[in-house]
Amino acid sequence: MPITLLEIQERVRREANPKVASHLQRFFKTGPGQYGEKDVFLGIRVPVLRRLTNSFPNVPVFIFPRLLASPYHEERMLALLLMIRRFERGDEKIQERIFSLYLANTKRINNWDLVDVSAPGIVGAYLHNRDKTPLYELARSSMLWDRRISIVVTFYDIRRHHFDDALVVSAQLLADKEDLIHKAAGWMLREIGKRDVAVLDLFLIRYYRKMPRTMLRYAIEKFSEEKRMSYLKGKV
């Protein structure tokens, strides 16, 4: 008999730890006006959630959006981990369903860890060698988490030494007002630099004077001290 949403939630909530929850509430900035405002934690760390995915080998796809609708951060994370596993093991039809479900529920993928764990392995994997229009639509979204998804998605292609979309999206996000976007774009640029520093240098020479300081600092983190200072002082 297929597992039910209630059975999953009961199993997850047995792992709750109020002390850990209190720490996570602060770490993920859940106070008024902060990026994670109103997010609620049970106090379950990601390694525990990853182990829990093994307890639910055959979760029906229709359960995923219901689990993503949970007020609890960890249940939404579990939904994403289960979706990744189903995507990786599924045929093309299942992968398309998971991809579409993901894009239809981005308002519930509403913290940086949820995005970073899931975006490359679902959206990035699905769009690899496909039309990237959804990527650029996400980058133009008014919603912070859509825009973070748009740049973190590119990690899938970066790992395969395909950099073009990451560079275009990074340029598109130069004027973004959110620090979480600056960090994500800088992170992706740094990852490009690890694989081909010449590509990163060409991008930086063109844009570094326009880049938010956080984005620049993340992008050049692996450079030598001398080279970092040249960029930071505008002497490149």
N, C-alpha and C positions, 0 to 999 in steps of 0.2 A: 504494500500500500504506500503511495507517495507520502512523503513527509508534509506536514502542514506548517503554516506560518506560526501557529501557536506553539508547536513543538520546538521549532527553531528558537523562538524567543525565550521559551522557558529554559532551554539548554544554555543559551547565551547569558541570561540573567543570573544563572547560578554562579557564574564566574565574576560577578560584580564585586568591586572592592572600593568602598567609600573613601578610603584614604587616597588611593590612586586617582579616583574620580576628582577629588578636591584639587589635586595637583594638576590634572589635565584641564580642568576648568580654567585655571590661571594660565597655563602654558599656551592654550589655544585661544586666548584673548576673547573670552565670552562675556565680558562686561558690557554695559551700555555704551553704544557708539563704537565698539571694537568690531573687528572683522568677523569674529565668531559669535556675535551677540545672540543670545538665547539658545545656543547649542548646549545640549545636555549630555553628560558623560556618565557611563556606568562604572568606569574605572577598570577597563580591560585593555591590556596592551596588545599591540599588533601580533607579536609572536603567538600569543594565546589564541587570537582570532584565526591566525593561519592554521593552527592545529585543529581548531574547531571545524574548518572547512572539510577536513577529512571525515568528520562525523556526518556530513550531509552530502553523500556522493551523487544523489539523483534528485536535486531540487528542481521542480518544474519551473519553466521560464516565467510563468505568470506570477510566481511568488516574488520575483526580484523587484518589480516596482512597488509591491506592497511592503517589502522589507526596506526599500529605499525611503519609503514614506514615514519610517519610524522617527520619533523625536530623539531617539538615542543615537549618538554619533557612532558607537561601536556596531550597532545593528546595520547602519548604512555602510560602514566599512566592510562588514561581513558580506553584505549583498554584493558589493563590488568585487571582493575576492572570489566569491562564488561565480559571478559573471565572467571574470577573467578565466577561471578554470573551464567553465562551460564553453567560452569562446575558443580557447586553445584546443579543446577536444572536439569541437563541433565541425560539421560540414559547412559549406558556404551558406546554406539557408539559415542555419542556426547562427552563424556569425553575423549575417545581415540583421537578424532579429535582435541580437544583443547590441549591435551597433546602434540600431534605430531606437531601441529602448533607452540606451545610454543618453543619446542626444535629446530624447523627449523628457529626460529627468535631471537635466543638469542643475536645476534649481535645488535639488536635493544632494548634489555632489558639492557641498557648500563649505568646504574647508580645504586648506592647502594639502593636507595629507591625503584626503580622499581623492583629490585631483591627481596628485603625484603618483600614487599607487596604481591608479587605474587608467589614466588617459593614454599613455603610450601603448599598453598592452591590448586595449580595445580599439580606441579611435585611431591611434597611430598604425596599429597592425591592419585594421580594415582599410584604411585609406592608402596604404602602401601600394604603389602602382595603380592607384585609382585617381579619379578627378578630385582635386583638393578644394573644391569650392566650399564644402562645409567647414573646412579649417579657417578660411578667410572670413566666413560669416561669423564664426565664433570670435575671431579677433576683433570684429566690429561691434560686438554685442555691448550693451550698456551694463551687463551683469559681470561683476568682477570675476566670478568663477568660470564663466564661459571664456573670458580672455585668458585666464591662467591655463585652462584646458588647451586653448589654441596654440600656446607656445610649448607646453610640456609634451603635447602630442608628438612634436617633432623629434623628441628623443629617440623614438623608434627608428626613424630614418637616419638620424645622426649616428647611431650605433652601426649603421650599415654604410656609413660614409656618403650619405646623401644629405647635403647641407642647404640646398637652395630654399626650401620652404622655411626652414628655421631662420635663415637670414632675412627673407622677405617679411615674415611675421615680426621678427625683432625690430626691423625698421618701422613697421606699421605701429608698433607699440612704444616708439620712442617718446611720444607725447603723453603717454598714459600717466594718470595722476596717482596710481596706487603703488605703494612700495612692494607689495607682494607680486606685482607684475614685473617691476624692475628686477627683483631678485630672480624670478623665474627666467626672464629673458637673459640676464647676465649668466645664469647657470648654464643655459643652453649654449650661449656663445663660448663659455669656458670649455664645454664639452667638445665643441667644434675645434677649439684650439688644441685640445689634447690630441686630436687626430690629424689636424692640418693647421699648424700655426700660421702659415702664409694666408690661408683663407680668412682667419680671424683678423690678422693684421690689416688686410685690405678693407674689411668691414669697419674696423676701428678707425683707420686713417680717414675714411669718408665720414664717419658719424660720431666719433668720440666726443667732439666738442658740443654736440647736441644731446648726448646721452645723459639721463639722470645719473647722479653720482653713484648711487647704489648699483645700478646696472653695470656701470663701468668698473667699479671695484670688483664685482663678482666675475666679470668677464676676464679681467687681467690678473686674477688671483694667483695663477701658476707662473706668471712671468717673473723674471729676475727682479730684484729690488730696483736696480737702475732703470730697467725698462718700465716697470710700474710707475715709478716717480716721473718719468718722462711723459707718460700719458696723463697722470694726475695733475701735473704742472702745465699741461698744454704745450709741451715742447717737442712733440713728435713731428 
